[in-house]
């Protein structure tokens, strides 16, 4: 009897086992065939390199015989545009004529861009152009995964004009291990930290801006506002105004400028302590908005229009117009407190996917986007007469309700080709180029800190900063009392481990690049 | 008598309190969606806002085609999906519930197995886009949710409570399998069908992830994706300081304000609140039937 039961049990188990095996076999078969299909695009870069060279041999006269192709371009947008299809059609009209190619525009909203692109890339779907950057769908990580293909040869054969349109320092930011993997979108790539002041107060109190050299110098003016302007917040901030930019610290790596020893600074520098103290003294005198530590977006500090002065990290040319639009039309003055620093072109780039079936065409298209004024402005502003009106010269009038309003010129390409929105300074583009040109390039440009060995510590430090940083930097908390706690917690979280690791990597990099 | 009275009063009080604690958040959401942005900034969230305005709703209804189309997509997907899903779930559940079905155990295990293991996101994506070619079609929203092994097992559990004698007697009367299934089993399983139907419909209604992955055409974006997009993009931008420092210009006025977020909640959850009472009748009955027989 017992035997019988056992036997029965055995049978069931063996059935299950058999089933499992069958399933496993089925799965293996499945994945096998998947690998089979995915191999094809994966092989692509190898043979992609070959055709890339080929058309270079017979030059211009081979061009008219381009076969019609369709290219796919994924890039992020704030929102879906009602007239997307219409704009896409207009884009195709241009590309059909010039490249015999059509472009499938694939805007994805910012919030889901990374997740969606990760899946698409992991599935080896054949796509052509992918927007990437240092902060969203990160360039370096994805290049390491082999998402993009090297562009040096393609740039030579199909994108010489594009290559010539930007200085070496821009291309350097798109390089990994000496090879170019993306095309940077030319935009402001320099940072000029400074103050933004409402013009009406500057005029009223005859503030001589040339006397404001350091952030501390603005204090008397803030006090004047506090005493004489009820209802006006003298200084508005969300996350404080500590920035390496104004304290002579390199922005790529926290090292004092011109420090021959290349010593990586700790998380809390003596400048940061001073800054926190200053913030607290301002806060306790009522010079800073009370809700500074809890505001979420930087704009919340000033967009009610009742803030006299605020700190701006970027100092982008033309931002006076944007600021004054944000605060309801009051004019503002930008006053830089530091020299412009080249912050890199990595914040917005377009790369060619290694799964692309037509990398040469993709390159030709990228060149066209970056050099063709009509195409670029079509992508940024939509169709003339429908989505925007030309006013005088290069100026246009846009309409956020028109059905196509991207507000993201930097996603598509070289902003030097753009029409100017009404009210922007006429020399906005020249100013941008000038600042980019004069901006100091950090001696550590090209160094990328690999955080993998200190992942845990990085997360822990971030948690401590999430808890304390905003409150300390805005002066809400007394640094006398809380700074030691903050520093102790940072220490426990492993800030020093990160610093040591960065120092180690920096030394290696310096040695490898012959800088030490 | 009087202790009894006090006792029942106390019980009532407890339940009134529970009910209120459940209703207040709903009321709050509705009221915030009607609040003026400035009064939210100044006073925080209030049950009775200082200034009542419908500007948040206007923001969304300004382009009514977008939201109406999203409603259309979601309703189509929910209805079609629920019907097909119920048919499949009940057929499979019924088959599994029949003790005279030879491969019962193996099939059950096969269904159960998929509850424990799945292929993962990327293979799923490859299957949907490269083998089934469902990208950018409405089926990409329907197919993935068609058969949930968990619901199949619930259905099986319910149907195996139906006495085998009923099936046998029907057979004696000369009914074939399809007739037994359609005319006996399905009517008897109404409570289970209604309960699972409600769950399935909720799932379809709330589904956005598949749409995020597979839908690129604006016309096929369901309501929830619209909501997730607005919320995500806003959170994304405010939670990433890199965004501000990446030298990227951004106009925050492009994004809906706090009250608009709540308006979206009302717009997206509202219709389901109306659907629920219709199912509730079956829902309660289903529970009691299950309990008594079990």
Interface residues (C-beta under 8 A of the other chain):
Chain A: X12 X15 X16 X19 X23 X30 X31 X34 X37 X38 X78 X79 X80 X82 X84 X85 X106 X109 X110 X111 X112 X115 X116 X119 X120 X122 X123 X124 X125 X133 X134 X135 X187 X188 X189 X190 X191 X239 X296 X297 X298 X299 X303 X313 X314 X316 X319 X322 X326 X343 X347 X348 X400 X401 X407 X408 X410
Chain B: X62 X63 X65 X66 X105 X106 X109 X110 X113 X121 X122 X123 X125 X126 X129 X130 X212 X213 X216 X218 X221 X228 X229 X230 X231 X232 X233 X234 X235 X236 X237 X238 X239 X240 X241 X242 X243 X244 X245 X246 X247 X248 X249 X250 X251 X252 X253 X254 X255
